[in-house]
Amino acid sequence: MKKVAVLAANGKSGSLITKEALKRGYDVSAFVRSGVNADAKTVVKDIFELESADLYGFDYIIDAFAQWQDLDLHLKHIQHLAKILKDSKAKLIVVGGAGSLYMDKEHKVRLMDSADFPKEYLGVARATAEVLDFLREQRDFKWLYISPAAIFDYEGELGEYELIGEEFKTNSKGESRISYKTYSKALIDNAFKDEFVFKRISFIQK
């Protein structure tokens, strides 16, 4: 049985990803800063206090870290995880952002570079893009960065999805949207595949 660690497992995405992984029969440990996770074995420890030994023996580590205020923590937390996962056999799967999706085939213009990108989301878009830029330089551990669609809908229902790559895309309705439930299902469907290593993928809801 594959062992899965979910970091920030009590957050919006982390809690749903934890439930989805458990539903598939994985051995799941929920890492939380405080409280308990009612669905999985709980480890109460701040991400910045984690050591290599805390994550030893896991096959997959899903990083669902989210932060809207101290945006510097996005880069700092991934740097910390990279340090403690050096030469680990585990695969790190990062719940990323949509702002870094490319708008052109040449991969020069990102969604967050668009003139009409909402200003209130620009800070977190840049912070999550820094995480991806940092990961692209890492080869001491396996990683996968997974962007949601532009509209990441917590209230949305579970539905069918399309797997896309680095480039922004809309569905048949002209929308770049995905619910948290659909994203969680899509992540567990795809993140553990050997073909998805050292790259970024994304999903949109059909």
Backbone as CSV, one residue per row, in Angstrom:
resi,resn,N_x,N_y,N_z,CA_x,CA_y,CA_z,C_x,C_y,C_z
1,MET,0.832,-1.188,0.000,0.000,0.000,0.000,0.877,1.252,0.000
2,LYS,0.621,2.165,-0.920,1.395,3.387,-1.010,1.091,4.301,0.181
3,LYS,2.159,4.902,0.706,2.023,5.815,1.832,2.032,7.254,1.334
4,VAL,1.037,8.008,1.769,0.847,9.375,1.294,0.809,10.331,2.486
5,ALA,1.596,11.388,2.409,1.532,12.470,3.386,0.870,13.669,2.728
6,VAL,-0.092,14.280,3.420,-0.714,15.507,2.930,-0.349,16.629,3.888
7,LEU,0.382,17.614,3.400,0.773,18.755,4.212,-0.302,19.838,4.106
8,ALA,-0.570,20.518,5.221,-1.670,21.484,5.303,-2.995,20.780,5.024
9,ALA,-3.160,19.639,5.682,-4.277,18.748,5.382,-5.623,19.237,5.897
10,ASN,-5.646,20.296,6.679,-6.918,20.837,7.151,-7.388,22.038,6.335
11,GLY,-6.628,22.420,5.314,-7.027,23.529,4.463,-8.090,23.120,3.455
12,LYS,-8.536,24.061,2.647,-9.604,23.796,1.682,-9.227,22.673,0.715
13,SER,-8.070,22.794,0.084,-7.660,21.753,-0.855,-7.119,20.537,-0.122
14,GLY,-6.342,20.759,0.931,-5.741,19.644,1.657,-6.751,18.674,2.229
15,SER,-7.839,19.185,2.769,-8.838,18.300,3.377,-9.544,17.443,2.329
16,LEU,-9.844,18.028,1.172,-10.504,17.260,0.116,-9.556,16.259,-0.535
17,ILE,-8.295,16.643,-0.682,-7.303,15.716,-1.233,-7.101,14.543,-0.285
18,THR,-7.079,14.819,1.009,-6.945,13.751,2.007,-8.092,12.754,1.886
19,LYS,-9.309,13.262,1.796,-10.476,12.383,1.678,-10.421,11.549,0.404
20,GLU,-9.997,12.177,-0.698,-9.932,11.467,-1.972,-8.877,10.368,-1.935
21,ALA,-7.727,10.650,-1.340,-6.669,9.635,-1.244,-7.107,8.465,-0.373
22,LEU,-7.794,8.761,0.709,-8.297,7.694,1.584,-9.335,6.843,0.862
23,LYS,-10.178,7.489,0.083,-11.209,6.769,-0.663,-10.607,5.773,-1.645
24,ARG,-9.391,6.082,-2.135,-8.719,5.183,-3.073,-7.960,4.057,-2.370
25,GLY,-7.929,4.089,-1.036,-7.283,3.020,-0.299,-5.835,3.251,0.052
26,TYR,-5.339,4.491,-0.095,-3.959,4.788,0.270,-3.827,4.922,1.795
27,ASP,-2.624,4.678,2.264,-2.283,4.876,3.676,-1.910,6.354,3.833
28,VAL,-2.806,7.150,4.405,-2.675,8.601,4.396,-2.405,9.141,5.795
29,SER,-1.418,10.023,5.874,-1.141,10.763,7.103,-1.383,12.239,6.829
30,ALA,-2.182,12.864,7.694,-2.525,14.272,7.543,-1.633,15.115,8.448
31,PHE,-0.820,15.968,7.844,0.057,16.864,8.594,-0.644,18.212,8.753
32,VAL,-0.827,18.635,10.005,-1.539,19.879,10.287,-0.750,20.708,11.290
33,ARG,-0.958,22.011,11.247,-0.269,22.891,12.188,-0.925,22.839,13.569
34,SER,-2.237,22.621,13.573,-2.963,22.524,14.835,-4.254,21.744,14.609
35,GLY,-4.850,21.282,15.702,-6.092,20.530,15.596,-5.859,19.103,15.144
36,VAL,-6.912,18.489,14.640,-6.825,17.119,14.146,-7.524,17.035,12.798
37,ASN,-7.200,16.014,12.050,-7.914,15.705,10.822,-8.724,14.446,11.095
38,ALA,-10.037,14.580,11.006,-10.919,13.485,11.401,-10.856,12.296,10.465
39,ASP,-10.279,12.469,9.287,-10.322,11.418,8.276,-9.079,10.532,8.240
40,ALA,-7.952,11.040,8.705,-6.693,10.302,8.548,-5.869,10.364,9.821
41,LYS,-4.803,9.570,9.837,-3.835,9.681,10.922,-3.274,11.092,10.921
42,THR,-3.246,11.728,12.079,-2.872,13.133,12.152,-1.483,13.310,12.757
43,VAL,-0.685,14.153,12.122,0.611,14.562,12.653,0.543,16.079,12.852
44,VAL,0.652,16.524,14.088,0.556,17.950,14.381,1.964,18.544,14.404
45,LYS,2.295,19.271,13.328,3.621,19.879,13.231,3.603,20.918,12.122
46,ASP,4.125,22.092,12.409,4.214,23.148,11.415,5.162,22.720,10.290
47,ILE,4.847,23.115,9.064,5.686,22.749,7.927,7.138,23.170,8.141
48,PHE,7.329,24.343,8.710,8.692,24.857,8.891,9.456,24.141,9.997
49,GLU,8.773,23.300,10.755,9.427,22.514,11.795,9.671,21.078,11.367
50,LEU,9.207,20.734,10.170,9.401,19.373,9.682,10.875,19.102,9.426
51,GLU,11.277,17.866,9.731,12.623,17.402,9.449,12.554,16.220,8.495
52,SER,13.677,15.835,7.953,13.706,14.726,6.994,13.063,13.473,7.562
53,ALA,13.310,13.209,8.838,12.779,12.002,9.474,11.254,11.984,9.502
54,ASP,10.630,13.171,9.569,9.163,13.239,9.617,8.529,12.741,8.331
55,LEU,9.246,12.883,7.224,8.698,12.506,5.919,9.341,11.254,5.349
56,TYR,10.156,10.602,6.159,10.818,9.379,5.700,9.802,8.247,5.564
57,GLY,9.928,7.478,4.492,9.082,6.303,4.306,7.826,6.558,3.493
58,PHE,7.529,7.820,3.200,6.362,8.110,2.370,6.729,7.975,0.893
59,ASP,5.764,7.490,0.125,5.959,7.383,-1.318,5.619,8.700,-2.017
60,TYR,4.606,9.388,-1.492,4.158,10.643,-2.084,3.894,11.651,-0.975
61,ILE,4.289,12.887,-1.223,4.052,13.968,-0.281,3.301,15.058,-1.030
62,ILE,2.077,15.315,-0.635,1.237,16.310,-1.301,1.268,17.595,-0.484
63,ASP,1.767,18.641,-1.104,1.943,19.932,-0.437,0.776,20.843,-0.801
64,ALA,-0.157,20.998,0.138,-1.340,21.833,-0.097,-1.239,23.169,0.637
65,PHE,-0.013,23.627,0.838,0.226,24.885,1.541,-0.481,26.045,0.840
66,ALA,-1.108,26.916,1.630,-1.765,28.112,1.093,-1.532,29.271,2.050
67,GLN,-1.327,30.454,1.502,-1.076,31.635,2.324,-1.454,32.873,1.512
68,TRP,-2.287,33.731,2.104,-2.756,34.915,1.399,-2.224,36.217,1.994
69,GLN,-1.554,36.125,3.144,-1.095,37.345,3.813,0.427,37.497,3.716
70,ASP,1.157,36.607,4.348,2.614,36.667,4.283,3.065,35.867,3.062
71,LEU,3.088,36.521,1.920,3.312,35.820,0.654,4.728,35.287,0.509
72,ASP,5.669,35.835,1.265,7.044,35.327,1.230,7.125,33.873,1.687
73,LEU,6.119,33.430,2.436,6.139,32.062,2.961,5.994,31.012,1.867
74,HIS,5.448,31.398,0.734,5.330,30.435,-0.368,6.714,29.926,-0.784
75,LEU,7.593,30.844,-1.094,8.947,30.451,-1.508,9.718,29.850,-0.339
76,LYS,9.593,30.437,0.840,10.334,29.938,2.002,9.949,28.509,2.354
77,HIS,8.664,28.180,2.237,8.245,26.830,2.631,8.729,25.788,1.624
78,ILE,8.742,26.150,0.323,9.201,25.169,-0.658,10.710,25.000,-0.583
79,GLN,11.418,26.044,-0.236,12.860,25.931,-0.012,13.155,25.017,1.172
80,HIS,12.337,25.120,2.209,12.520,24.246,3.365,12.239,22.794,3.001
81,LEU,11.158,22.556,2.255,10.841,21.188,1.854,11.932,20.614,0.952
82,ALA,12.457,21.429,0.056,13.538,20.958,-0.818,14.756,20.543,0.000
83,LYS,15.035,21.285,1.038,16.192,20.983,1.884,16.027,19.642,2.586
84,ILE,14.848,19.397,3.161,14.671,18.162,3.939,14.353,16.963,3.048
85,LEU,13.996,17.213,1.782,13.693,16.100,0.871,14.856,15.759,-0.062
86,LYS,15.985,16.418,0.116,17.131,16.134,-0.739,17.473,14.651,-0.698
87,ASP,17.559,14.045,-1.873,17.871,12.624,-2.046,16.782,11.698,-1.510
88,SER,15.604,12.232,-1.228,14.478,11.398,-0.801,13.947,10.606,-1.990
89,LYS,13.373,9.457,-1.720,12.752,8.645,-2.763,11.299,9.053,-3.006
90,ALA,10.784,9.912,-2.141,9.392,10.338,-2.262,9.218,11.321,-3.420
91,LYS,8.001,11.404,-3.921,7.653,12.386,-4.942,6.849,13.500,-4.282
92,LEU,7.300,14.732,-4.461,6.600,15.893,-3.919,5.614,16.412,-4.960
93,ILE,4.359,16.535,-4.558,3.291,17.005,-5.443,2.764,18.310,-4.868
94,VAL,2.902,19.382,-5.619,2.589,20.716,-5.118,1.283,21.234,-5.720
95,VAL,0.372,21.621,-4.838,-0.848,22.306,-5.269,-0.453,23.739,-5.610
96,GLY,-0.446,24.065,-6.892,0.086,25.345,-7.340,-0.976,26.372,-7.652
97,GLY,-0.578,27.377,-8.428,-1.480,28.436,-8.838,-1.655,28.457,-10.345
98,ALA,-2.666,29.211,-10.797,-2.966,29.286,-12.225,-2.295,30.461,-12.908
99,GLY,-1.832,31.442,-12.137,-1.294,32.659,-12.721,-0.080,32.456,-13.602
100,SER,0.632,31.357,-13.385,1.849,31.090,-14.164,1.589,30.299,-15.436
101,LEU,0.338,29.945,-15.714,0.029,29.259,-16.971,0.353,30.168,-18.149
102,TYR,0.889,29.589,-19.210,1.322,30.377,-20.357,0.173,30.664,-21.319
103,MET,0.209,31.868,-21.883,-0.825,32.305,-22.813,-0.387,32.146,-24.268
104,ASP,0.866,31.741,-24.493,1.388,31.621,-25.845,2.207,30.343,-25.987
105,LYS,2.378,29.925,-27.218,3.118,28.697,-27.505,4.601,28.826,-27.159
106,GLU,5.101,30.038,-27.171,6.522,30.267,-26.888,6.824,30.316,-25.393
107,HIS,5.778,30.303,-24.580,5.911,30.327,-23.115,6.662,31.574,-22.642
108,LYS,6.230,32.714,-23.182,6.814,33.998,-22.794,5.849,34.830,-21.955
109,VAL,4.549,34.665,-22.214,3.531,35.468,-21.535,2.686,34.571,-20.645
110,ARG,2.586,34.951,-19.387,1.797,34.175,-18.425,0.431,34.813,-18.196
111,LEU,-0.485,34.039,-17.680,-1.820,34.551,-17.393,-1.754,35.791,-16.511
112,MET,-0.902,35.779,-15.503,-0.837,36.908,-14.572,-0.203,38.151,-15.207
113,ASP,0.388,38.012,-16.395,0.934,39.154,-17.114,-0.131,39.874,-17.937
114,SER,-1.309,39.287,-18.035,-2.393,39.874,-18.830,-2.883,41.164,-18.188
115,ALA,-3.269,42.114,-19.012,-3.712,43.420,-18.513,-4.962,43.325,-17.654
116,ASP,-5.808,42.341,-17.934,-7.068,42.223,-17.194,-7.003,41.229,-16.036
117,PHE,-5.781,40.773,-15.674,-5.661,39.862,-14.545,-6.052,40.618,-13.275
118,PRO,-6.921,40.024,-12.427,-7.391,40.741,-11.226,-6.247,41.140,-10.306
119,LYS,-6.182,42.414,-9.971,-5.086,42.939,-9.155,-5.058,42.305,-7.766
120,GLU,-6.219,41.945,-7.249,-6.266,41.383,-5.899,-5.638,39.990,-5.816
121,TYR,-5.458,39.344,-6.950,-4.848,38.010,-6.975,-3.402,38.029,-7.474
122,LEU,-2.914,39.199,-7.840,-1.590,39.278,-8.457,-0.477,38.873,-7.491
123,GLY,-0.585,39.291,-6.232,0.448,38.961,-5.252,0.605,37.468,-5.044
124,VAL,-0.501,36.777,-4.842,-0.422,35.332,-4.610,-0.039,34.604,-5.901
125,ALA,-0.434,35.146,-7.045,-0.040,34.539,-8.328,1.470,34.594,-8.500
126,ARG,2.057,35.734,-8.186,3.509,35.862,-8.285,4.214,34.949,-7.285
127,ALA,3.653,34.846,-6.085,4.275,34.008,-5.048,4.249,32.537,-5.427
128,THR,3.141,32.059,-5.964,3.066,30.652,-6.370,3.902,30.397,-7.624
129,ALA,4.045,31.416,-8.471,4.919,31.276,-9.644,6.377,31.146,-9.216
130,GLU,6.755,31.831,-8.154,8.121,31.704,-7.627,8.391,30.277,-7.172
131,VAL,7.376,29.637,-6.611,7.513,28.237,-6.195,7.819,27.365,-7.407
132,LEU,7.080,27.566,-8.487,7.310,26.783,-9.701,8.698,27.055,-10.280
133,ASP,9.091,28.323,-10.323,10.419,28.668,-10.835,11.516,27.989,-10.015
134,PHE,11.329,27.959,-8.708,12.302,27.299,-7.834,12.349,25.795,-8.105
135,LEU,11.191,25.182,-8.231,11.143,23.734,-8.457,11.805,23.352,-9.783
136,ARG,11.671,24.182,-10.785,12.248,23.858,-12.098,13.766,23.666,-12.021
137,GLU,14.382,24.198,-10.990,15.828,24.070,-10.825,16.227,22.863,-9.973
138,GLN,15.232,22.136,-9.453,15.528,21.052,-8.509,15.559,19.689,-9.204
139,ARG,16.611,18.933,-8.889,16.723,17.562,-9.372,17.170,16.606,-8.258
140,ASP,17.203,17.080,-7.030,17.604,16.230,-5.906,16.445,15.409,-5.357
141,PHE,15.249,15.681,-5.857,14.064,14.914,-5.463,13.047,15.038,-6.599
142,LYS,12.132,14.095,-6.655,11.102,14.117,-7.694,9.996,15.094,-7.297
143,TRP,9.497,15.859,-8.268,8.425,16.801,-7.976,7.461,16.918,-9.148
144,LEU,6.259,17.361,-8.822,5.221,17.658,-9.811,4.421,18.845,-9.291
145,TYR,4.245,19.855,-10.135,3.489,21.052,-9.780,2.171,21.009,-10.540
146,ILE,1.051,21.156,-9.829,-0.258,21.033,-10.476,-1.055,22.325,-10.305
147,SER,-1.265,23.015,-11.414,-2.062,24.245,-11.403,-3.547,23.918,-11.519
148,PRO,-4.377,24.658,-10.808,-5.815,24.574,-11.073,-6.157,25.454,-12.269
149,ALA,-7.424,25.530,-12.619,-7.873,26.484,-13.621,-7.873,27.886,-13.018
150,ALA,-8.111,28.891,-13.848,-8.069,30.275,-13.380,-9.091,30.530,-12.277
151,ILE,-10.279,29.983,-12.439,-11.306,30.092,-11.399,-11.317,28.785,-10.623
152,PHE,-10.868,28.869,-9.387,-10.778,27.697,-8.506,-11.947,27.801,-7.533
153,ASP,-12.980,26.995,-7.778,-14.295,27.175,-7.163,-14.507,26.200,-6.004
154,TYR,-14.479,26.723,-4.791,-14.643,25.857,-3.625,-16.070,25.317,-3.507
155,GLU,-17.040,26.074,-3.956,-18.447,25.664,-3.846,-18.897,24.785,-5.012
156,GLY,-18.081,24.656,-6.033,-18.488,23.925,-7.228,-18.622,22.430,-7.015
157,GLU,-19.397,21.809,-7.872,-19.664,20.379,-7.780,-18.594,19.564,-8.494
158,LEU,-18.566,18.279,-8.156,-17.669,17.336,-8.812,-18.115,17.133,-10.250
159,GLY,-17.153,17.147,-11.179,-17.488,16.951,-12.579,-16.337,16.334,-13.348
160,GLU,-16.511,16.214,-14.656,-15.458,15.691,-15.511,-14.419,16.781,-15.758
161,TYR,-13.204,16.350,-16.049,-12.122,17.314,-16.228,-11.273,16.951,-17.433
162,GLU,-10.477,17.921,-17.857,-9.494,17.695,-18.921,-8.106,17.987,-18.371
163,LEU,-7.172,17.091,-18.643,-5.777,17.285,-18.271,-5.107,18.138,-19.338
164,ILE,-4.495,19.246,-18.910,-3.768,20.090,-19.840,-2.343,20.262,-19.317
165,GLY,-1.519,20.945,-20.078,-0.114,21.071,-19.706,0.225,22.441,-19.166
166,GLU,1.179,23.106,-19.816,1.697,24.387,-19.346,0.859,25.576,-19.823
167,GLU,-0.007,25.363,-20.807,-0.677,26.488,-21.451,-2.132,26.646,-21.022
168,PHE,-2.524,27.891,-20.837,-3.891,28.254,-20.472,-4.873,27.763,-21.527
169,LYS,-5.991,27.253,-21.055,-6.999,26.746,-21.974,-8.373,26.923,-21.341
170,THR,-9.397,27.069,-22.171,-10.761,27.149,-21.677,-11.557,25.936,-22.159
171,ASN,-12.672,25.680,-21.493,-13.515,24.549,-21.869,-14.502,24.963,-22.966
172,SER,-15.455,24.088,-23.267,-16.403,24.356,-24.348,-17.300,25.560,-24.060
173,LYS,-17.376,25.959,-22.782,-18.170,27.124,-22.389,-17.337,28.409,-22.380
174,GLY,-16.064,28.278,-22.777,-15.194,29.438,-22.766,-14.690,29.803,-21.383
175,GLU,-14.731,28.836,-20.452,-14.336,29.080,-19.070,-13.062,28.335,-18.700
176,SER,-12.264,28.958,-17.887,-11.147,28.274,-17.227,-11.554,28.140,-15.769
177,ARG,-12.178,27.035,-15.453,-12.772,26.853,-14.129,-12.620,25.403,-13.685
178,ILE,-12.458,25.187,-12.381,-12.498,23.842,-11.821,-12.901,23.944,-10.354
179,SER,-13.681,23.004,-9.903,-14.060,22.970,-8.491,-12.951,22.307,-7.681
180,TYR,-12.913,22.589,-6.404,-11.944,21.944,-5.521,-12.158,20.428,-5.522
181,LYS,-13.409,19.989,-5.580,-13.695,18.549,-5.572,-13.141,17.879,-6.829
182,THR,-13.353,18.510,-7.968,-12.858,17.936,-9.217,-11.342,17.967,-9.263
183,TYR,-10.755,19.070,-8.798,-9.291,19.171,-8.756,-8.699,18.070,-7.886
184,SER,-9.308,17.812,-6.736,-8.795,16.779,-5.829,-8.842,15.403,-6.483
185,LYS,-9.941,15.118,-7.156,-10.052,13.846,-7.872,-9.004,13.751,-8.979
186,ALA,-8.868,14.826,-9.761,-7.911,14.831,-10.857,-6.482,14.673,-10.349
187,LEU,-6.175,15.307,-9.222,-4.835,15.186,-8.654,-4.528,13.738,-8.300
188,ILE,-5.439,13.084,-7.597,-5.191,11.699,-7.201,-5.201,10.767,-8.415
189,ASP,-5.976,11.097,-9.438,-5.981,10.293,-10.667,-4.619,10.298,-11.360
190,ASN,-3.920,11.434,-11.301,-2.756,11.634,-12.165,-1.413,11.810,-11.468
191,ALA,-1.417,12.325,-10.251,-0.169,12.775,-9.625,0.821,11.657,-9.350
192,PHE,0.356,10.438,-9.174,1.245,9.344,-8.819,1.821,8.628,-10.037
193,LYS,1.458,9.071,-11.232,1.965,8.437,-12.455,3.432,8.773,-12.662
194,ASP,4.207,7.775,-13.049,5.647,7.962,-13.227,5.981,8.959,-14.335
195,GLU,5.085,9.132,-15.290,5.365,10.033,-16.417,5.359,11.508,-16.014
196,PHE,4.719,11.809,-14.904,4.611,13.202,-14.470,5.636,13.495,-13.379
197,VAL,6.845,13.767,-13.787,7.950,14.104,-12.882,8.716,15.275,-13.478
198,PHE,9.122,16.207,-12.640,9.864,17.402,-13.060,9.083,18.200,-14.101
199,LYS,7.787,18.358,-13.876,6.985,19.122,-14.812,5.762,19.722,-14.118
200,ARG,5.073,20.567,-14.864,3.812,21.151,-14.394,2.669,20.680,-15.289
201,ILE,1.574,20.318,-14.672,0.366,19.991,-15.392,-0.771,20.836,-14.814
202,SER,-1.916,20.795,-15.460,-3.058,21.556,-14.990,-4.342,20.838,-15.389
203,PHE,-5.456,21.275,-14.814,-6.762,20.694,-15.121,-7.782,21.799,-15.319
204,ILE,-8.746,21.561,-16.211,-9.938,22.405,-16.303,-11.154,21.488,-16.266
205,GLN,-12.253,22.008,-15.755,-13.481,21.232,-15.691,-14.240,21.365,-17.000
206,LYS,-14.746,20.262,-17.494,-15.467,20.280,-18.770,-16.856,20.912,-18.608
